[in-house]
Amino acid sequence: MQTITSRLMIGAALMLLPAFAARGAEEKISTDKLPKAVANALKARFPGATLVSASKDSDKGQVVYDVELKQKDRKYETDIKADGTLIEIEKEIAIKDVPAAITKGVEAKYPKSTIREVMEVAKVKGKEEKPDHYEVTIETSSKKKLEVTASLDGKKVEEATGD
């Protein structure tokens, strides 16, 4: 009986393995270990920027780098393929410059919260960067730090999923 149970458990684990392999484990890497195509694309898009940190991940078998950088005292994060293709760019927005619709939307969903950081997220297709949504870090009235996403018009605000 124990052998059958063990085999069933091993079989179930093996069936789940591809699901975990499809989304690889994020691996921190040194910014000087980025592939040349990635480094060149970053230099072209963010001239003079300082690379702060980098990680390497796999999404559906494709290697993607998540790079944090600073350019002219502004924080950026970007997802970029190993061949240097930019996928997404997050740009820090000064609290005073956050669109009123975003502030109102966050306050409506999370009353008495304090906005701590706002990143405008743009999807990249070729050379075009199109704003898609905002990532907003708040501190709730109970002092809990929370990341939420907000639509461009501020009408849809929800907890970030982490992807």
N, C-alpha and C positions, 0 to 999 in steps of 0.2 A: 504494500500500500504506500509506504513511504517513497518508494522509487517512482511510482506513478505521480504522486504529488510533486516530487522534485522535478520530474520531467515537465509537468505542466507549468510549474513556476519558471523553469528555465525557458520553456517555449514562449511563455507570455513576455518574459524579459527580452528575448530576442526579437519578438514582434514589435516591441516599443522602441528598440534601438534605432531604427531608421528615423523615427520622429525626432529623437534627440540629435541625431547626426545631421539632420536637415538644417538645424539652427545650431551651429557650432558654439563651443565655449569661447567667450571673449578672452583674448590673451593680450595683456599689456605688453607693449614693445617700446624700445627706445626710439625717439623721433629720428635719430640718425640711421636707423635700420629700415626706414620706409623705402619701398622700391623707387628706383629712379623716376619712373613715369609718374608716381604719386607725388614725389618731391617736386618735380618740374611743374606739374599742374598746380600745386599749391603756391609755388613761387610766382607763377604767371597770374593767378587769380588774386593772390594776397601779397603783393610786392612789399618787402621790408618787414613782413610779419615775423613774430617770434613763435615758434612751435612750442607748445606747453606740454602736451602729452599725446600719446597715440595708443590705439589698441587695434587688434586685428580680429576679425570675426568672419564667420562663414554663414552665408544665408543662401539656402537651397544650392549648396555646392559652389557658390561664388564667393571669392574672398573680397571683403569690404573692410576698409580702414576707417576708423572714427578718430578724427584728429581735432584736438582743441588748440586754438592759437589766439594770439593777441596782435592786433594791428591798430596803431594809433590809439592806444588806450581803450580799445573796444574788443570785447570777447567774441570769438566766433567758434563754432563747432561745425565740422563738415563730415559727411559720409562720402567716401570716394573709392571707386573700384581700383583694383590692382593695376589696371591699364591707364589710370589717370583720369577716368571719367567721373566728374562730379555728379553726385546723386541728389544731395540735399545740403543746404547751407543754413545754419542758424546764426542769426546776428543779434547781439545784445542791444536792447533798446533802453535808453536812460528812462528811469521811472517818470520823470517830468514830461517825457515825449511819448508815453504810452497813449494810444488812441483812447478817447473817452469811452467809446463803445466797449472796449476790452475791460476797462476799469469798472464800468457799470455792470457788465455781465458777470464779472468775478464777484463783485460786492453783492449782487442779487443772489447768487448761488451760495456764497460763503460770507454771510454778514459778519461784520466786525473783524474780518481778516485783514492782514497787511500784505501788500504785494512787495516781495523782496527782490525778484529778478524777472525780467521778461525777455524772451528770445523770439524774434520773428523767424519763422521757418519757411524757407523757400525751396520749392522743388526745382531741380535743374534739368533742362533738356537742351543739349547743345550749349550754346552761349547764353540762352535765355534763363533767367532766374525769376520764377513766378511765386510771389507770396502765397502760402497755402493755409497757415494757421499760426497761432502763437502758443508758446510753451511758457507758462507762468508759474513761478515758484512763490507760494504764499506761506504765511504763518497764520494759522487759524486762531480764533479767540482762545482756544485751549492750548496755545503755544505749540501745536503740532505743525511740522514742516510738511508741505504737500505740493506736488507738482500737478498742475492741471493744464489741459489744452483748451484753447478758445478759438472758435471760428473767427474769420477776419472781421465779421460784423458784431462779434461778441454775444450773439444770440444762443450759441451752443457752447457750454462750458462743462467739462467733465474731467474726472480724474484721469491722469495719464496712465497708459497701460504698460509703458516700459519698452515698447518696440520703437 
